[in-house]
Amino acid sequence: MKKTFVGLIISLTFFAFSVFAHPLGNFSVNQFSRVEVEKSEIKVRSILDLAEIPTFQLKSEIDTDKNGIYSQGELDAYAEKITPQHISNLHLSVDGNEIPLAASSKKINIHDGEGSMPLIRVEWNLTAVLPPEISGNHRVKFENKNYAERIGWNEIVVGRTSGVNVFDSTAKGSGLSDELKTYPQESLIIPLEERRAEFSFTANAIPANASVLQNRDGHTTAAVQKDKFAELVNIQEITPSVILFGLFLAFGFGAMHAMSPGHGKTVVGAYLVGSRGTIKHAVFLGLTVTITHTLGVFALGLITLFASNYILPEKMMPFLGFVSGLLVFFIGVSLFKDRLFSILGWKTASGHHGHDHAHDHENLNEGHDDHAHDGLTHTHGGSTHTHLPPQNVTWKNLLALGISGGLLPCPSALVLMLSAISIGRIGYGLLLTLVFSFGLAATLTAVGLIFLYVGKAFGGSRLSAHPVAKAVPVFSAFVIAFVGAMICYSSL
């Protein structure tokens, strides 16, 4: 009897702790809704988070083969089954007219809770099309009537995209729970209970007496900017003219992306200042950037799809940035040493010519067959040589420079690739990514050629004999090393 009583106490104690395994209690049914207004549609992201007990209550509905295991097929079938009912309890109206919501995607996952009991999380992305003639100011009402009788966290967030202004909203523009992933400790005793929201929107300026959409911290919300490059693959109908226009835009986006901060423009320019590169070198550099960037996007996309449980893509980006910075730093230090030694007339490990000599300019014809100065290039004693920086353009440095310029994949290109895979347009996505990389590389190559020819024109003039002109290549090498060090520091 005593043992039975002790066992009962232990069981009750375990149950008491398990009750609070889920932050809101393992009886809770928790929901999150984000209502986002665009010019032609309203998007609703709806998330359902079931704690241990509600999930257990659904066991007979989900586990149809009664083997005690929730297979992904059974989970998907359950999500498909409950979607119509879930959507029917989400009411969205504009100016008093209810508009229907349709599911564009849905995802169901299962996680381990207390005592290895499962937790279910369902995510829906829903859309409602706005009438084409809609204009002016409009009032939106949203209500979530799902699981009205169950206790739990209910949160509503209102968002907007560029070109749309939201005002006079009863809901806030930011969330508290990161889509039901983390719950604020101070709010657990009295969970959030947001089931209704109203707000106005317009594509014009908001009225003078209106209140702009605010975040929960009191700051004005920022509009969500749609990634125009990633949207190229989401065109409804793919035709030859659409493909051609899409490739043209992809090249342009790549070129603009190269002109944004970073991406090696400073490094390429500084590298070629004072160097004797050729068009062949510039083309090789461009191809290296293209190949590296394209392979980087593909590799990170594969990691995101198949290995995200082991390697997080967001952890890879700083690592790739650090490797890129190391390459740039190594190139800069090597160039700095070579160019400095050359200016000083010293021999370097690479075997560049250097010498010390003095000229008596009052006796140029004594012991000199010819002594014609061309900046820092001159001939005397039958030997022609120069004090200009040596030909520092090497294939090894070009390869490292190209890899560093393309090693860090563009997030927009990664999003486009994943979007292409998700909608079954893999070939078109690969082609857009490749052309995007060509645009990036072409811009960097053009920048390099500009610096190259400007440097040659400057170096062939009389100004090249000026001490400042002689110091420019050395300083540019120092800039490369400094940029590399800053990239490493930023990545760390």
C-alpha positions in Angstrom: 0.0 0.0 0.0 2.9 2.3 0.9 4.7 1.6 -2.4 1.5 2.3 -4.3 1.0 5.6 -2.5 4.7 6.6 -3.2 4.3 5.6 -6.9 1.1 7.7 -7.1 2.9 10.7 -5.7 5.7 10.3 -8.1 3.3 10.0 -11.0 1.3 13.0 -10.0 4.5 15.0 -9.6 5.7 14.0 -13.1 2.3 14.9 -14.5 2.4 18.3 -12.8 5.7 19.1 -14.5 4.5 17.7 -17.8 1.4 19.9 -17.7 3.7 22.9 -18.1 6.0 21.4 -20.7 4.6 23.6 -23.4 5.2 27.3 -22.4 1.4 28.0 -22.4 0.6 24.6 -20.8 0.1 21.3 -22.6 -3.6 21.8 -22.8 -3.2 25.0 -25.0 -4.1 25.6 -28.6 -2.1 28.5 -29.9 -2.6 30.6 -33.0 -0.8 33.3 -35.0 -2.1 35.3 -37.9 -0.3 37.8 -40.0 -2.4 39.9 -42.4 -0.3 41.6 -45.1 -1.8 44.1 -47.7 -0.4 44.3 -51.2 -1.8 46.4 -54.1 -3.7 43.5 -55.7 -4.2 41.0 -52.9 -4.2 40.4 -49.2 -2.0 37.6 -47.8 -2.7 35.8 -44.5 -0.2 33.6 -42.8 -2.0 31.4 -40.3 -0.2 29.2 -37.8 -1.6 26.6 -35.5 0.5 25.3 -32.6 -1.0 22.4 -30.6 0.4 21.4 -27.2 0.7 17.8 -26.0 -2.9 17.1 -24.9 -4.7 18.5 -28.0 -2.2 16.6 -30.2 -2.9 13.4 -28.3 -6.7 13.9 -28.7 -6.2 13.9 -32.5 -4.3 10.6 -32.5 -7.1 8.5 -33.9 -7.7 11.0 -36.7 -4.1 11.2 -37.8 -2.8 7.7 -37.1 -5.1 6.0 -39.6 -3.0 2.8 -39.8 -3.0 2.5 -36.0 0.7 1.7 -35.8 1.4 4.4 -33.2 3.5 6.4 -35.5 2.6 9.7 -37.3 4.0 9.3 -40.8 4.5 12.3 -43.0 1.8 11.0 -45.3 -0.7 10.8 -42.5 0.2 14.3 -41.3 -0.1 15.7 -44.8 -3.5 14.0 -45.2 -4.7 15.4 -41.9 -3.6 18.9 -42.9 -5.4 18.6 -46.2 -8.5 17.4 -44.3 -8.7 20.3 -41.8 -7.7 23.1 -44.2 -11.2 23.9 -45.6 -12.7 24.1 -42.0 -9.8 26.2 -40.8 -10.1 28.7 -43.7 -13.9 28.9 -43.2 -13.3 30.2 -39.7 -11.1 33.0 -40.9 -13.2 35.9 -41.9 -11.7 38.7 -44.0 -13.8 41.6 -45.4 -13.0 44.8 -47.2 -15.4 47.7 -46.8 -18.0 45.3 -45.4 -17.7 42.8 -48.3 -16.3 39.4 -47.3 -13.6 38.1 -49.7 -12.7 34.5 -49.9 -9.3 33.1 -48.8 -7.5 30.3 -50.6 -4.6 28.2 -49.5 -1.5 28.8 -51.7 0.6 26.4 -49.5 0.5 24.5 -46.3 3.0 22.6 -44.1 2.6 20.4 -41.1 5.4 19.4 -38.7 5.6 17.3 -35.6 7.9 17.9 -32.7 8.7 16.1 -29.4 7.1 17.5 -26.3 7.3 16.4 -22.7 7.6 12.6 -22.2 8.2 12.2 -26.0 4.6 13.2 -26.6 4.2 14.9 -30.0 3.4 18.5 -30.7 1.8 19.5 -34.0 2.4 22.7 -35.9 0.5 23.6 -39.0 1.4 26.6 -41.2 -0.9 28.0 -44.0 -0.1 30.7 -46.5 -3.4 32.1 -47.7 -4.4 34.8 -50.3 -7.4 36.8 -51.1 -7.6 38.7 -54.4 -8.7 42.3 -54.3 -11.1 43.7 -56.9 -9.1 45.2 -59.8 -11.0 48.5 -59.7 -10.2 49.1 -56.0 -8.7 52.5 -55.2 -8.8 55.1 -52.5 -9.1 54.3 -48.7 -10.5 51.0 -47.6 -11.3 49.3 -44.3 -10.3 45.7 -43.6 -11.7 43.5 -40.9 -10.2 40.1 -39.9 -11.4 37.6 -37.4 -10.1 34.2 -36.4 -12.9 31.9 -35.0 -10.9 28.7 -34.9 -10.8 27.0 -31.5 -12.7 29.8 -29.8 -13.5 27.5 -26.9 -9.9 26.5 -26.2 -7.4 28.3 -24.0 -4.1 29.4 -25.5 -2.1 32.2 -27.2 -3.8 34.1 -30.0 -1.8 36.8 -31.8 -2.5 39.0 -34.9 0.0 41.1 -36.7 -0.7 43.5 -39.6 1.9 44.1 -42.4 2.2 46.0 -45.6 4.3 46.0 -48.7 6.0 48.9 -50.5 3.4 51.3 -52.1 0.7 50.5 -49.6 0.0 52.6 -46.4 -1.8 51.1 -43.4 -3.4 53.3 -40.8 -5.9 53.4 -37.9 -5.2 49.8 -37.0 -6.4 48.0 -33.9 -3.5 45.5 -34.4 0.2 46.1 -34.3 2.8 45.8 -37.0 5.1 43.5 -35.1 4.7 40.2 -33.2 5.7 39.0 -29.8 6.2 35.3 -30.2 8.2 35.0 -33.5 5.3 33.1 -35.1 4.7 31.0 -31.9 8.4 29.9 -31.6 9.2 31.8 -28.5 6.7 33.2 -25.9 7.5 36.2 -23.7 7.9 35.0 -20.1 6.0 38.0 -18.7 3.0 37.2 -20.9 2.6 33.5 -20.0 0.3 34.1 -17.0 -2.2 36.1 -19.1 -1.8 34.9 -22.7 -2.3 37.2 -25.6 -5.9 37.1 -26.8 -6.1 38.8 -30.2 -8.8 37.3 -32.4 -10.1 40.4 -34.3 -8.3 43.2 -36.1 -9.4 46.2 -38.1 -7.3 48.6 -40.2 -7.5 50.9 -43.2 -5.2 50.9 -46.1 -4.5 53.0 -49.2 -2.1 53.3 -52.1 -2.1 57.0 -51.7 -1.0 59.2 -48.8 -2.8 58.6 -45.5 -5.3 61.2 -44.2 -3.9 64.0 -42.2 -5.6 62.9 -38.9 -4.9 59.2 -39.3 -2.6 57.1 -37.1 0.2 55.3 -39.0 0.6 51.5 -38.3 2.8 51.1 -35.2 5.0 48.3 -33.9 4.5 47.1 -30.4 7.5 49.2 -29.3 5.8 52.3 -30.6 7.9 52.8 -33.7 6.4 53.1 -37.2 6.5 49.9 -39.2 8.7 49.5 -42.3 7.1 48.2 -45.5 8.1 44.7 -46.6 10.1 45.0 -49.8 9.4 42.3 -52.3 12.5 40.8 -53.9 12.0 41.7 -57.6 14.7 39.3 -58.8 13.2 36.3 -56.9 9.8 37.2 -58.3 11.1 36.5 -61.9 10.5 32.8 -61.6 6.9 33.3 -60.3 5.5 34.6 -63.5 2.1 32.8 -64.2 2.8 31.8 -67.8 6.3 31.1 -69.2 6.6 31.9 -72.9 9.7 32.5 -75.1 9.3 36.3 -74.9 8.8 36.1 -71.1 12.0 33.9 -70.8 14.0 36.4 -72.9 12.8 39.4 -71.0 13.4 37.5 -67.7 17.0 36.8 -68.7 17.5 40.4 -69.6 16.2 41.5 -66.2 18.4 38.9 -64.5 21.5 40.2 -66.1 20.5 43.7 -65.1 19.8 42.7 -61.5 23.2 41.0 -61.4 24.9 44.2 -62.6 23.0 46.3 -60.1 23.9 43.8 -57.3 27.6 44.2 -58.2 27.3 48.0 -57.8 25.8 47.6 -54.3 28.3 47.9 -51.3 30.9 45.2 -51.3 31.2 42.5 -54.0 34.9 43.3 -54.6 34.7 46.5 -56.7 37.2 48.2 -54.4 39.5 45.1 -54.4 39.4 44.7 -58.2 40.1 48.4 -58.7 42.9 48.5 -56.2 44.4 45.3 -57.5 44.7 46.6 -61.1 46.0 50.0 -60.2 49.6 50.0 -61.3 49.4 46.5 -62.8 49.9 45.6 -66.4 46.8 43.5 -67.0 45.2 42.7 -70.3 41.7 42.0 -71.6 42.5 38.3 -71.2 43.1 38.8 -67.5 39.9 40.7 -67.1 37.8 38.0 -68.9 39.4 35.3 -66.8 38.5 37.3 -63.6 34.9 37.6 -64.8 34.5 33.9 -65.6 36.0 33.0 -62.2 33.5 35.2 -60.4 30.6 33.8 -62.5 31.5 30.2 -61.9 32.2 30.7 -58.2 29.0 32.6 -57.5 26.8 30.2 -59.5 28.3 27.1 -57.7 27.9 28.9 -54.4 24.2 29.5 -54.9 23.7 25.9 -56.0 25.7 24.5 -53.0 23.9 26.6 -50.5 20.5 25.8 -52.0 21.3 22.0 -51.7 22.3 22.5 -48.1 19.1 24.4 -47.4 17.0 21.6 -49.0 18.8 18.5 -47.8 21.2 19.2 -45.0 19.7 22.0 -43.0 19.3 19.7 -40.0 23.1 19.4 -39.9 24.4 22.7 -41.4 22.4 25.9 -41.0 22.6 28.1 -44.1 22.7 31.3 -42.0 25.8 29.8 -40.2 27.5 29.2 -43.5 27.3 32.8 -44.7 29.7 34.3 -42.1 32.0 31.4 -42.7 32.1 32.0 -46.4 32.6 35.7 -45.8 35.6 35.0 -43.6 37.2 32.7 -46.2 36.6 35.4 -48.8 38.2 38.0 -46.5 41.2 35.8 -45.9 41.8 35.4 -49.7 41.6 39.2 -50.1 43.9 39.8 -47.2 46.5 37.4 -48.5 46.4 39.0 -52.0 46.8 42.5 -50.4 49.7 41.6 -48.2 51.5 39.8 -51.1 51.0 42.8 -53.5 52.0 45.2 -50.8 55.3 43.4 -50.3 56.1 43.1 -54.0 55.1 46.6 -55.0 57.0 48.2 -52.1 60.1 46.2 -52.8 59.9 47.1 -56.5 59.6 50.8 -55.8 62.6 50.6 -53.4 64.6 48.7 -56.0 64.9 45.6 -53.9 64.7 42.0 -55.2 61.7 40.0 -54.0 61.1 36.4 -53.8 59.2 36.5 -57.1 62.4 37.5 -58.8 61.5 41.0 -59.9 64.3 43.2 -61.1 65.5 45.8 -58.7 68.7 47.8 -58.5 70.3 50.8 -57.0 72.1 53.3 -59.1 72.8 57.0 -59.3 72.9 59.2 -62.4 75.1 62.2 -63.1 72.7 64.2 -65.3 75.4 66.6 -66.2 77.3 63.8 -68.0 74.6 61.8 -69.6 76.8 60.9 -72.6 79.6 59.6 -70.6 79.3 55.8 -70.4 75.7 55.9 -71.7 74.9 54.9 -75.3 71.3 56.1 -74.8 69.6 57.4 -71.7 66.0 58.4 -72.7 63.7 58.8 -69.7 60.1 57.8 -70.1 58.7 58.4 -66.7 60.4 55.7 -64.6 61.4 53.7 -67.7 64.9 54.4 -69.1 67.7 53.0 -71.1 71.4 53.2 -70.3 74.4 51.1 -70.9 72.5 49.1 -73.5 70.0 47.9 -70.9 66.3 49.1 -70.7 64.5 48.8 -67.4 61.9 50.5 -65.2 61.2 51.5 -61.7 57.4 51.1 -62.3 55.7 48.4 -60.3 56.3 45.0 -61.8 53.7 43.0 -63.7 51.9 41.8 -60.6 48.9 40.3 -62.5 49.3 36.6 -62.0 46.9 33.8 -62.7 47.1 32.6 -59.1 46.1 36.1 -57.8 43.4 36.5 -60.4 41.9 33.1 -59.5 41.9 33.9 -55.8 40.5 37.4 -56.5 37.7 35.9 -58.6 36.8 33.3 -56.0 36.7 35.9 -53.3 34.4 38.1 -55.4 31.9 35.3 -56.1 32.3 33.1 -53.0 29.5 34.7 -51.0 26.2 33.8 -52.6 23.6 36.5 -53.1 20.5 35.8 -50.9 18.2 36.9 -53.7 19.7 34.3 -56.1 19.3 31.7 -53.3 15.6 32.6 -52.8 15.0 32.4 -56.6 16.6 29.0 -56.8 14.5 27.6 -53.9 11.4 29.2 -55.3 12.1 27.6 -58.7 12.5 24.2 -57.1 9.3 24.6 -55.1 7.1 25.4 -58.1 8.8 22.9 -60.5 10.7 25.4 -62.7 14.2 24.2 -61.9 15.7 24.7 -65.4 14.4 28.3 -65.7 15.7 29.0 -62.2 19.1 27.6 -63.0 19.3 29.8 -66.2 18.2 32.9 -64.3 20.8 32.3 -61.6 23.5 31.8 -64.2 22.6 35.0 -66.1 22.5 36.9 -62.8 26.0 35.7 -62.1 27.1 36.8 -65.6 25.7 40.3 -64.9 27.6 40.4 -61.6 30.8 39.3 -63.2 30.4 41.6 -66.3 30.2 44.6 -64.0 33.2 43.7 -61.9 35.1 43.0 -65.2 34.1 46.4 -66.6 35.2 48.1 -63.3 38.5 46.3 -63.6 39.0 47.3 -67.2 38.3 51.0 -66.4 40.9 51.0 -63.6 43.3 49.1 -65.9 43.2 51.6 -68.8 43.1 54.6 -66.5 46.2 53.2 -64.7 48.0 52.6 -68.0 47.2 56.1 -69.3 48.4 57.6 -66.0 51.5 55.4 -65.8 52.7 56.3 -69.3 52.7 60.1 -68.7 55.3 62.3 -67.2 53.3 62.4 -64.0 54.3 58.8 -63.3 57.7 60.1 -62.2 56.0 62.0 -59.3 56.6 60.4 -55.8 52.8 60.4 -55.2 52.2 58.4 -58.5 54.9 55.9 -57.5 53.2 55.4 -54.1 49.7 54.8 -55.6 50.2 51.1 -56.4 51.7 50.5 -52.9 48.8 52.3 -51.3 46.3 50.4 -53.4 47.8 47.1 -52.2 47.5 48.3 -48.6 43.8 49.1 -49.3 43.3 45.5 -50.5 44.8 44.1 -47.3 42.8 46.4 -45.2 39.5 45.5 -46.9 40.3 41.8 -46.5 40.9 42.3 -42.8 37.6 44.2 -42.4 35.7 41.4 -44.1 37.2 38.9 -41.7 36.4 41.1 -38.7 32.8 41.6 -39.9 32.3 37.9 -40.4 33.7 37.1 -37.0 
